[in-house]
Amino acid sequence: MSFLHFRLFIAWLVLLVVATPVPAQVLQKAAPEQVGFSPQRLKRLTEVFQAYVADGKLAGSVVLVARRGKIAYLHAFGQRDREANSPMPEDAIFRIASQTNALVSVGVMILQEQGKLLIGDGVGKYLPEFQKTTVAVPKKDGGYDVVDAKRPITIRHLLTHTAGVGYGEGVARD
């Protein structure tokens, strides 16, 4: 076997090992105290999510809190289908979009914790294109004027979706 063939064989072997499916870990339930959680604090989750459902802000959800490979809290709220009056099961499958938001938010919090950035910082500190931003101000007779923003967009604004960055709808379309 030539050296090139040997290297190709090793590369194939590595890919085979890496691509081999691994069964999912089954998480066992544990008392919250066993994994460092307060049952009273977790009860607040129940109260908040039940209120969201009662107020019509949320049709239903499933909340799972795990630590050290153990489930400390698992609860289904509301309905999976309001029209069919179908309750939300704990093993419901959800279509989840925009997961980059969650990943970026965790990354930002890690950088904040390490002191490498502050969420109160202006985005322009890191992306010079955002040093000077504008906003659309509606006119009384229709249309709008584009003017300089009164304050910079901060990382906090981006995390809380209050930066005013549009998605190409309304005045942003123009």
Salt bridges, closest charged atoms under 4 A:
ASP121 OD2 - LYS125 NZ 3.40
ASP145 OD1 - LYS139 NZ 3.52
ASP148 OD1 - LYS132 NZ 3.73
